[in-house]
Amino acid sequence: MDLIYDLLMKNKFFSLFVKFSFGGLISAAISFFSTPIITAIILPEEFGKASMFVLAFSFLLQLILMGSDQSFVRFFYQDKFKDNPSLLLSNAVIGPLVASFVSIIFIMILWKPISIFLIGEPSFNVAILLSIILVFAVIERFSTLMIRMSQKATLFSNLKIAQSLTNAVVVIMYAHFIEKSFMGIVYGSLVSIIIVAIIGVLFERKMWFRNVIFNKRDIGEVVKYGLPFIPTFIISWIFEGIDKMALRYYSNFNEIGLYTAASKIVAILTVLQITFSNFWVPIAYEAYENSSEKSKKLFENAYSGLSVIFFIGAILIITAKDIIIKLFAKDYLESADIMPFLVFMPIMYTLSEITVGGINFKKKTYWHLVISLLCTIINLIGVYLLVPRIGAKGAAISTGLAYIVFFYARTIISNYYFSLDFKLSVTSSSIVILLVVALINSFSKNDSLCYFIDFLGLVSILVLYKNQLAVLYDTYLIKKE
């Protein structure tokens, strides 16, 4: 019996996955039902401004974290910190906290050009909100990481639900009672992050407020491992944000808003991506530390099962895009033709989270920079050629293709250090099928043709993964018995 079956029988693996998943699924439901309400209140142009604010926030957060969150994850199960995670926490969080306060100084000095770039006009309030959200985001990141790495899945999921619910309520209330602008979305993000940060710290207060010891050697170790991630994160941010920046340069906030709304259609896959990553990272590191043939089988089976779920899910979501978009306001109808290529972002990223293990396990983290740089160049070329001609649809195509390259680069390089059999020929065939489905659905106005291609694509995926589906079915039956 392989490791997955053993874990299923012990109710550990399956139980953890369910506990980590329910928070993401409920969050997805909240997002699904709240997004039509929000789009009915807030115009695409305002949606676009909010997207630019979030883009800037994510960049600055990764910069001030200095890779310390990655160090925290990497060292959590090592013997030195396994019995005393508060020691690791205190020495990992101090650097980003100091950096967040330093960043506030620069934001205050440069508030005018920063706000003009983000929303098209000077706004000191935007600078203040950006400063506040950064400080609390650092605390939120480490508080949820502590809960996640401790595998307190139920608490972690509850926090995600609280964050999503708070965000939706604040956005809707602000837009309804105060102002129908992007500021509602900004306040929604800020308030939800603050609440999760406070709750997370309170639940793990023994780790945050007891045995706080700062050790130069430990801080140095955290910084040494984390610093190489900074240029990687910068390049990754450019890679992930070049689509919106290209739309900001070549187009307008309205196109950015439509593009952002299109990404909401693939939210189910994105939630699965985040949920799986939260669940998988501690499991993967623990399995690697207990290295064995069964551990390798865990990686291969997890990849196989996730692949079939994602590819089938992607085709079903593309097929339903015109139905889903009718829930949005009429101003967002164009988003349906933008979204097909965006499905590659969560699919390729999530699958690569399993295949990338060799790079992280062997501490060859410089490869993340090389891979991100390669994909950034590809995406830059793509948006340069496509966005001026076909706008947001071109940004989606360029980003989707870049993520395919991202997947293959991570997988091939990682497999050199930690060889596993992921049956890439099956994955490659599935990618080609999904490319054809996405291309037809993006440009064809013939609904009958689109549905026919979608049906053929779905059948082809089912045939390709018939063995994996049989294993999943047998596993379910075994568990039922």
N, C-alpha and C positions, 0 to 999 in steps of 0.2 A: 504493500500500500504506500502511495506517495504521501508527501507531507501535507498537501491540501486535504486529502481524505482524513489523515490523522487529526488535523486541526478541526475539521468539520465534526468529527466524532467527539472531540473534546469541547466542542461549542465555543472555542476561542476565536478562531479566524472568522467564522461566519457571524458570531455574535458581535465582534468588534466592528465588522463591516456594516452590519445593520445599524448599530448604535451611532457610528460615524455618519452613516448615510441619511438617517431620518431627519437630521437637522438641515442638511443640504436640500433634501426633497421638499420639506416644509417651507424653507426659504425660497425655493424655486416657485412653489405655489403662491406664496405671498407676492413675489415679484411678478408672477404671471397675471394675477388679478389686479395688482396695483398699477402696473405699467399702462394699461388702457386708460385708467383714470388720470394718470399723470400726463399722458400724451394728449388727452382731451382738454387739459388745463394749460399745459405749457407748449408753446410753439417750437417747431424744429430748430429755429435759430437760437432760442434760449437753451434748448437741449444741447446744442453744439457748444455753447459757452461753458456749460457745466462740464462737458466732456473734456474741454481744454484745461479747466481747473483740476480735474481728477488726474489728467495726464501730468501736469506740473507737480502735483502732490506726490504721485507715485515715483517720479524721478527723484525729488528731493528726499523722500523717505529712504529709498534704496541707497542714496549717497550718504546720509547720516548714519544709517545702520552699519556701514563699513564692513558688511559681511559678517557681523557678529552673530546675527541670527543663524547663519549657516554654520558657524563654529559651534553654537549652542546645540544644534541638531546633531552635528558630527561627534561631539564629545560626550553627549548625554549618557550613552550606554558604556562609556569607558570606565574601567575600574576606579580610577581616581575620583570620578564625580558620581558614579552610579549610586552610592550610598549617601552622597551629600550634594544633591542637585542645587541647593541654595548657594553653595560656593561658586558653582559654575554660573548661576543666574546673576549674582552680584558683580562678578568680574566680566560678564558679557554685556550687561545692560549699561554700565557706567559710561562707556565710551559714546554710544549713541545718544544718551541723555545730554551729555556735555555738548556733543555736536549739534543737537537740535536747538539748544539755546544760542549757540554761535550762529547758526543759520538764520535765526530770527533777526539778528543784527543786520545781516546782509539784505534780508527781505525788506526790512524797514528802510534801509538806505536806498534800495532800488525799487521801491514799491510802485513808482509811476510806470517805468518801462515794463515791469513784470505784469502789471494789471492790464496795460494796453495790449500786450501780446496775447494775454489769455482771453480777454473779453472785448477788446477793441476800444476801450476807453479807460481813463485813469480812475482808480478806485482804491482808496486807502483801506476800506472795509475788507476787500478781497485779500489784501496783504495781511491784515490782522487775522482773518480766519485761516489763512494758509499757515501762519505761524503757530496758532493754537492747535490746529489739527495735527501738525507734525509732532509736537511734544506728546500728545495723548496717543498718537499712532505707535510711537516707540513702546510705550507702556503696554498698549493693547497687543502689539506683536509678541512681546516676550511673555505676557501673562497667558495668552492663548497657546503659545508654544510650550510652555511648562505643562499646561493641561493636556495638550495633544501628545507630547512625548511621554507623559505619564500614563497615556492610554486611558484617560478618563473620558471615554467617548460620549457618554450621555451628557455630562456637563458641557463638553465642547459643542455638541449639537445644540443644546439649549441656548448657549451663548450666541451661536450663529442665527438661531431663530429670533432671539431678542434683538440682535443687530438689524436683521432684515425688517422685522416688524416696526421697530423704532424709526428706521430710515423711511419706510413707506408712510407712516403716520405723520411724521414731521413734514415731509415734502408736501403731502396732500393738504395738511392743515395750513401750512405757510402759504401755499399757492391759493387756497380758498379764502383765507381770512386776511392775509397781508398783501401779497404781491405775486402775480403770475409770472415769475421770472426764474432765471437759473439759480438765484440765491436760495430758493427753496430746496433744490437738490444739494447745494453746498451745505446748508444747515442740517439737512437730513444725514449726510455723511458724518458731519462733525458730532452731532448729538449721539448718533448710534455708536461711534467709535469711543466717545467718552464713557458712555454707559457700560459698554463691554469691558473697557479698560478697568473701570472701578470694580465691577463685579468680579472680573478675573483675578484682580489683586486680592480682593476680600476672601475669595475662596481658597487662594493659595497664600494667605497672609503669613503663614509660618515660614514659607520660603522667601518672602519678600522682606520681612521685618525681624527675623531671627537669624543669628549667626551671619550677619552681614560682614564679610571679611574681604578686603581688597588686597590682592596679592599681585605684585608686579610681574612675577613669573607667569601666573595664570592669565593675567591681562595680556601679557606679551604673546602667550600661546594662542589666545583667542584672536588677537589682532593679526598675528603671523598667518594663521590659517584663513582669516576672513578678508584681509586686504586684497589678495588677488581677485576677489570677487567684484571689487569696485569697478575697475575698467570693464569687466564682464557685464556687470549690471548696467553700466552706462550704455554700452553697445547694445545690450538686450533691450534697454528702454527705447533706444533709437529704432531698433528693429521692430519692436512692438508698437511704437508710437508714430513711426514715419508715415503711416497711412493718414492719420489725423493731421499731422503737421503738413503733409502735402496738400490735403484738402484746405487747410488754413491758408496756404500760400497760393495755390492755384484756383481755389474756389471760394466758398463762403461758409458762414456758420450754419446756414440752412442745410448744406450738403453734409456737414459734420453731424448735424442732428439726425438726418436720415440714415447716415452710416451707423450712428450709435443705436438708433432704433432697430436697424437690421440685425445688429449684434444681440439685441434682446430676444429675437426670434430663436436664436440658437442657444438661448439661456439654459435650456434643459441639459444640453451637452456640456455647457460651461460649468454648470453646477455639479454634474457628474465628474468633471475634470477636477474641480476643487475638492470635492468630497473624497474622491479616490486618492488624491495627493495627500490630503490630511491623514487618511487611513494608512496609506501605503508606506510613507517615509519611515515611521518608527518600526513598522513590521519588517521592512527591507533591511534596515541597519541591524536590527536584532537578529534576523536570519543570517546576515553575512557574518556577524560576530560569532555565531554558532555554525560556522561553515560546514557544510556537508552536501552530499549528493541530493538529499531530500530538499535542502535549501535551494539548490539550483532548479529543481523541479518546480518549486514554488513560483519562481520568477517566470518560468516558461508557461506554466498553466495559467497564472494570473494574466499574462500577456495574451494568451490564446483566448481566454474567456472574455477579456475586456475588448479585444479587437472585434469580435462578432457583435457584441452589444453596441459598440460605437458606430460601426459601419451600417448596421441595420437601422439604428436610431437616426443617423444622419439622413438616410434616404427617406425615411418616414417624415422627418421634419421638413425636408425640402418639398415633399409632396403636399404637405399641409400648409405651406407658407402663405398661400393666398387666403386660406381660411383663417389662419392665425392673425394675419395683418388686418382683417376686417374688424378685429377687436380694438384696433388702434384708431386714433382720429384720422379723418380723411387726408389731412396734411402729410401723413406718414405712409400712404399707400405705395409710393415708389420704393420703399424699403424692401418690399417683397422680392424685387428683382436684384437687389444688392446682396442679399444674404447667402445664396447658395455656396459661394466659395468661402464664406466665413466659417463653415462647418469644419474646415481643415484645421483651424486654429486649436479648438479643444481636442480634436481627435489626435492630431500629430503630437501635440504637446503631452497629452496624457499617456499615450503609448510610449513615448520616449522617456517618460518618468520611470518606466520599468526597465527599458533597455539601456538607460544611461548609467546604471549602477556601477559599472566598472570604472568610470571616470571618477566618481565620488569615493568609492570604496578604496581605490588605490591612491587617492589624494592627487590626482592629475588634473587639478581644477583649472589649470591654464588653458585646457582644451575648451572650456566653456567660452573663454574670450575669443578663441580662434573661430569656433563655430558661430557664435553670435556675430562676429565681424563679417564672416562669409555671407551669412543670411541677410545682414543689413545691407551689404553691397548689392545683393540680388534684389532685395526689396526696393532699394533706392533706384536702381535701373528700371524696375517694374513700374513704380509710381511716376517716374519721370516720363516714361513712354505712354502710360495709360491714363493717368489722372487728368492731364490737360484735355484728353480726347473724350473720355467717357465718365469722368468724374468719380463719384463714390463707388460705382461698379468696378472701375479700374483699380481703385485702392483695394477692394475686396479680392479681386483676382490676383493682384501682385502679392498681397499678404498671404493668401492661401497657398500659392506656389512656393513662397519663401518658407512657409512652415513645413512643407513636404521635404524640402532640402534640409531643414533643421532636424527633422526626424531621422533621415538617413545618415546625416553627419554624426549625430549623437550615437546612433546605434552601431554604426560601423567602427567608430573609434573606440567606443566602450567595449565592444566585443573583442577587441584586440587585447584588452587587459583582463577581461572577465568573460570568457567564452561561453555563450549559451546558444541553444538552438531555438530561434524565434520563428522559423519557417517564413522567412521574408518574401519568398516567392508568392505565397498566398496573400500577404499584405500588399505587395506591389500590384497584384492583379486587382485587389479591392480598391486600391487608390486610383487605378486607371478607370475602373467602372464608375467610381464616385466623381472623377473629373468630367467624364462624359455627361453624367446626370446633372452636375452643377452647371456645365457649359450650356446645355440645352435649356435648362430652367432659367438661366440668366438672360438669354437673348431671344428665345422663341416666344411668340405671342399666341402660339397654337396650343391651347390647353390639352387637347386630345393627344398631341404628340408628346407633350411633357409627361402626362400620366402614363403613356405607353412606355416611354423610356424609363421612367421611375419604376414601373412594374418589372421590366426586364432587368434593371439594375438590382432590385430587391431579390428576384429569383436567382440571379447570378451569385450574389453574396451568400444566399442560403446554400447553394450548391457548393461553393468554395469552402464553407465552414460546416458542412454536414457532419463531419467527424467531431468537431468541437461541440456542436449542438447536441449530438448524441451523448457525449460525455457529461455535459451539463444536465441533460435530461436524466441520465442514469444516476448521477449524483443526487439529484432532487428525489428520485424514487427511493434510493438507498436511505436518504435522510428521513423520508416519510415513513419508511418501514421501521 
